Amino acid sequence: MSPHAHRVPDAPGGGLREFDLIRRYFDRGPTRRAALGIGDDCALLAPATGCDLAVSTDMLVAGTHFFEDTDPEALGHKALAVNLSDLAAMGARPLAFTLALALPRPDEAWLGAFSRGLFALADRHGCELVGGDTTRGPLNVCITVFGEVPNGAALRRDHAEPGDDLWLSGCTGEAAYALRCRLQGRPLAAGDPAQLRLDRPEPRVALGLFLRHLARAAIDVSDGLLGDLAHVCRRSRVGAEIDAASVPMPAALRALPPGDALRLALAGGDDYELLFTAAPENRAALAACALPHGLTRIGRIVPGEDVRVLDARGARIDIDVGGYEHFGA
């Protein structure tokens, strides 16, 4: 969102010009934490002394990541939430973000709602918009978020060790259930808890900060619990076992056949909970965690390379471990 951004062409008969769009909906004046924000060729960030800069980018494309008729206020929230979730998984404190936005046309009502949802979440986490780009094209929202984490304290995917406990925040499967209902032609009400999990996920930023000195490895659950756990195992060169009976089931899934509910909880996506490993000696501290979403110990890290789901007798349950893959079949 600098003077060199591509122009959004005027709407027929006049309409909102690009720099008017930026000033009206996205420029909030001087930055408080960044050294320089919107209006120059680059933003300037100054992480605290002794901190690493954590950076993550996520793109949301209409028709792939969200439906064209998605509430723009919810989309503004989710576009930032999925990026803040990446910071949470690293134990990083949010600092700032940039926004690249492609629009079919500059719709003022849409922009007003989108920016409300975006900044409501940004303000809650002290994360300020410092730049970006706008252009005309198919609806596409791309955010890059910046955070800070003390040197050596980042939670990484490659630090899991055999003997670690496997923990999950909250529960998974609700977002996948809401998406299934929509695809089956029976969409849930906007205020349904499962629909809210799909439309307005809550990044577990506070939990990520809490886990800095308790967890060993972590990842946010975006593409499915089993698929994301497989990423941790590959990076750490370990295996994992999940106790199916220990996996928390949200209310929306309890009325489903048990096998179907378990598949949604383990292979569904868009949950943005944190999945992490920790040494057994940290069980008491983690079990006493007072954060509202709660933590559940669902399994363990083991030697080897396999990710297994076990029933109450220790027998393996066959569930596809693959999460969502953009270029898959």
C-alpha positions in Angstrom: 0.0 0.0 0.0 2.6 2.4 -1.2 2.6 5.0 -4.0 3.8 2.2 -6.3 0.9 -0.1 -5.7 -1.0 -1.2 -8.9 -4.2 0.8 -9.5 -7.7 -0.6 -8.9 -9.4 0.9 -12.0 -12.3 3.3 -11.3 -15.8 1.8 -11.2 -18.0 2.7 -14.2 -19.1 6.3 -13.9 -16.5 7.2 -11.3 -16.3 5.4 -8.0 -13.6 4.7 -5.5 -10.0 5.3 -6.6 -7.2 3.2 -5.3 -5.5 5.7 -2.9 -8.9 6.8 -1.7 -9.6 3.1 -0.9 -6.4 2.8 1.0 -6.9 6.0 3.0 -10.5 5.3 3.8 -10.4 1.7 4.8 -6.8 0.7 5.7 -4.6 3.7 6.6 -5.0 4.3 10.4 -2.4 7.0 10.8 1.1 6.8 12.4 2.2 3.4 13.6 2.7 2.7 17.3 5.1 -0.3 17.3 6.6 -0.2 13.8 9.2 2.4 12.9 7.4 3.2 9.6 4.1 2.0 8.2 1.8 2.8 5.2 2.9 5.4 2.7 6.5 4.5 1.8 8.1 1.9 -0.4 8.8 -0.4 2.6 7.6 -0.7 6.2 10.3 -0.6 8.8 10.1 -2.9 11.8 12.2 -2.9 14.9 11.9 -6.2 17.0 12.8 -5.9 20.6 16.4 -6.4 21.5 17.3 -10.1 21.8 14.3 -11.2 19.7 14.1 -13.0 16.3 11.7 -11.8 13.7 9.0 -14.5 12.9 7.4 -14.1 9.4 4.5 -16.0 7.8 2.4 -15.5 4.7 -1.0 -17.0 3.9 -3.2 -16.5 0.9 -7.0 -16.9 0.8 -8.5 -17.3 -2.7 -12.2 -17.1 -3.4 -13.5 -20.5 -4.5 -10.6 -22.4 -2.9 -10.4 -21.1 0.7 -13.8 -19.5 1.1 -17.1 -19.2 -0.7 -17.8 -16.1 -2.9 -20.7 -15.2 -0.6 -18.7 -15.3 2.6 -19.5 -12.5 5.0 -16.7 -9.9 4.3 -16.4 -9.1 8.0 -15.8 -12.7 8.8 -13.3 -12.9 5.9 -11.4 -10.0 7.2 -11.2 -11.7 10.6 -10.2 -15.1 9.2 -7.6 -13.7 6.8 -5.6 -12.3 9.7 -6.5 -15.1 12.1 -4.8 -17.9 10.0 -1.6 -15.9 10.0 -1.7 -15.1 13.7 -2.1 -18.8 14.2 1.2 -19.4 12.5 2.8 -17.0 15.0 1.1 -18.8 17.9 2.5 -22.1 16.7 6.0 -20.6 16.9 5.5 -18.9 20.3 5.8 -15.5 18.7 4.1 -12.2 19.8 2.4 -10.4 16.9 4.0 -7.2 15.8 2.6 -6.1 12.4 1.2 -7.3 9.0 0.9 -6.4 5.4 -2.1 -6.9 3.2 -2.2 -7.6 -0.5 -5.8 -7.4 -1.8 -7.2 -8.2 -5.3 -10.8 -7.1 -5.9 -13.1 -7.6 -8.9 -14.3 -4.0 -8.1 -14.0 -1.5 -5.3 -17.3 -2.2 -3.4 -17.5 0.2 -0.5 -19.9 -1.8 1.6 -17.7 -4.9 1.2 -14.6 -3.0 2.1 -16.1 -1.4 5.1 -17.2 -4.8 6.5 -13.9 -6.5 5.6 -11.8 -3.8 7.3 -13.9 -3.9 10.4 -13.4 -7.7 10.8 -9.7 -7.3 10.0 -8.9 -4.5 12.5 -11.1 -5.8 15.3 -8.8 -8.9 15.5 -5.7 -6.9 14.8 -6.4 -4.5 17.7 -7.0 -7.4 20.1 -3.5 -8.7 19.4 -1.7 -5.4 19.1 -0.8 -6.1 15.4 -0.8 -3.1 13.1 -1.1 -2.9 9.3 2.1 -1.4 7.9 1.7 -1.8 4.1 0.7 -3.9 1.2 -0.8 -3.7 -2.3 -4.1 -3.4 -4.1 -5.1 -4.5 -7.6 -8.1 -5.5 -9.7 -8.6 -9.2 -10.2 -10.4 -12.3 -8.8 -11.0 -11.9 -5.1 -7.8 -12.8 -3.3 -6.5 -11.8 0.2 -2.8 -12.3 1.0 -1.4 -11.3 4.4 2.1 -11.4 5.6 2.4 -11.2 9.4 5.5 -10.4 11.5 6.1 -11.3 15.1 8.9 -11.4 17.6 10.2 -14.3 19.8 13.2 -14.3 22.1 16.3 -15.7 20.6 16.3 -19.5 20.9 12.7 -19.7 22.3 10.8 -20.3 19.1 8.7 -23.5 19.0 9.8 -25.5 16.0 8.5 -28.6 14.2 11.9 -30.3 14.3 12.3 -30.6 18.1 9.9 -33.5 19.0 11.6 -36.4 20.8 10.5 -40.0 21.6 8.8 -40.1 25.0 7.2 -36.7 24.6 3.5 -36.3 25.3 1.3 -35.1 22.5 -1.1 -32.4 23.4 -4.0 -30.6 21.6 -5.7 -27.3 22.5 -9.5 -27.2 22.2 -11.0 -29.6 19.8 -11.0 -30.3 16.1 -13.5 -31.2 13.4 -16.2 -28.5 13.8 -15.0 -26.5 10.8 -14.9 -29.6 8.6 -18.4 -30.4 9.8 -19.7 -26.9 8.9 -18.0 -27.2 5.5 -19.6 -30.6 4.9 -23.0 -29.3 5.8 -22.6 -26.4 3.3 -21.5 -28.7 0.5 -24.4 -31.0 1.2 -26.9 -28.1 0.8 -27.8 -27.8 4.4 -25.7 -24.8 5.7 -25.6 -24.1 9.4 -26.8 -20.9 10.9 -24.3 -18.1 11.0 -24.2 -18.3 14.8 -23.8 -22.0 15.1 -20.6 -22.9 17.0 -19.4 -25.1 14.2 -20.0 -22.4 11.6 -18.2 -19.8 13.8 -15.2 -22.2 13.9 -15.1 -22.2 10.1 -15.8 -18.5 9.6 -14.0 -16.9 12.6 -11.3 -19.1 14.0 -9.5 -17.9 17.1 -5.7 -18.0 16.9 -4.2 -19.4 20.1 -1.7 -16.6 20.5 -1.7 -16.5 24.3 -1.2 -20.3 24.4 1.8 -20.0 22.1 3.4 -17.5 24.5 2.6 -19.7 27.5 4.2 -22.8 25.8 7.6 -21.2 25.0 9.3 -22.9 27.9 7.0 -26.0 28.3 6.5 -27.4 24.8 9.2 -28.9 22.6 7.7 -28.8 19.1 4.4 -27.3 17.9 2.3 -26.8 14.8 -1.1 -25.2 14.2 -3.8 -27.5 12.9 -4.8 -26.0 9.6 -4.9 -28.9 7.1 -6.0 -31.7 9.5 -4.6 -33.0 12.8 -3.1 -36.2 11.3 -1.7 -34.4 8.3 -0.1 -31.7 10.4 1.2 -34.2 13.0 2.9 -35.9 10.1 4.8 -32.7 9.2 6.1 -32.6 12.8 7.1 -36.2 12.7 8.9 -35.9 9.3 10.9 -32.8 10.5 11.8 -34.4 13.8 12.4 -37.9 12.4 10.1 -39.5 14.9 6.7 -41.4 14.9 3.6 -40.8 16.9 0.6 -42.6 18.4 -2.8 -41.1 19.1 -5.2 -42.7 21.5 -8.6 -42.4 19.7 -10.5 -42.4 23.0 -8.6 -39.4 24.2 -9.4 -37.1 21.2 -11.9 -34.5 22.4 -15.1 -34.4 20.5 -17.0 -31.2 20.0 -20.8 -31.2 20.4 -21.5 -31.0 16.7 -19.7 -34.4 16.1 -21.2 -36.4 19.0 -24.4 -37.2 17.1 -22.5 -38.7 14.2 -21.4 -42.3 13.9 -18.2 -42.7 16.0 -16.0 -43.6 13.0 -17.3 -40.6 11.0 -16.8 -38.2 14.0 -13.3 -39.5 14.5 -12.4 -39.0 10.9 -13.6 -35.4 10.9 -11.7 -34.7 14.2 -8.5 -36.2 12.9 -8.5 -35.4 9.2 -10.7 -32.3 8.9 -9.0 -28.9 8.5 -9.4 -25.2 9.3 -9.4 -25.7 13.1 -6.3 -23.5 14.0 -5.8 -25.2 17.3 -2.3 -25.9 18.5 -0.8 -29.4 18.4 2.4 -29.7 20.4 4.8 -32.1 22.2 6.1 -31.7 25.7 8.3 -33.7 28.1 6.3 -35.8 30.6 7.6 -33.8 33.5 5.6 -30.8 32.2 2.2 -32.6 32.5 1.2 -30.9 35.8 2.0 -27.4 34.5 0.1 -28.1 31.3 -2.9 -29.7 32.9 -3.2 -26.7 35.2 -3.3 -24.3 32.2 -6.1 -21.8 32.9 -6.6 -20.8 29.3 -10.3 -21.0 28.3 -10.0 -23.5 25.5 -8.3 -26.2 27.6 -5.6 -28.8 26.7 -5.9 -32.5 26.2 -3.1 -35.1 26.2 -4.0 -37.3 23.2 -1.0 -39.5 22.6 2.8 -39.7 22.5 5.9 -39.4 20.3 7.6 -42.7 19.6 10.7 -43.9 17.7 10.3 -44.6 14.0 8.4 -42.8 11.3 4.8 -44.0 11.5 1.8 -42.0 12.7 -0.8 -44.4 14.2 -4.2 -44.0 15.7 -5.0 -46.7 18.3 -8.2 -47.9 19.8 -8.7 -48.7 23.5 -7.1 -52.2 23.0 -4.1 -50.7 21.3 -5.1 -51.9 17.9 -4.5 -49.6 14.9 -7.4 -47.7 13.4 -7.0 -47.0 9.7 -7.6 -43.3 8.9 -6.1 -41.4 6.0 -3.3 -39.3 7.5 -3.2 -36.9 4.5 -4.4 -33.4 5.2 -5.6 -30.9 2.6 -3.3 -30.7 -0.5 -3.8 -27.9 -3.0 -2.2 -29.7 -5.9 -3.5 -33.2 -4.9 -6.0 -35.2 -6.8 
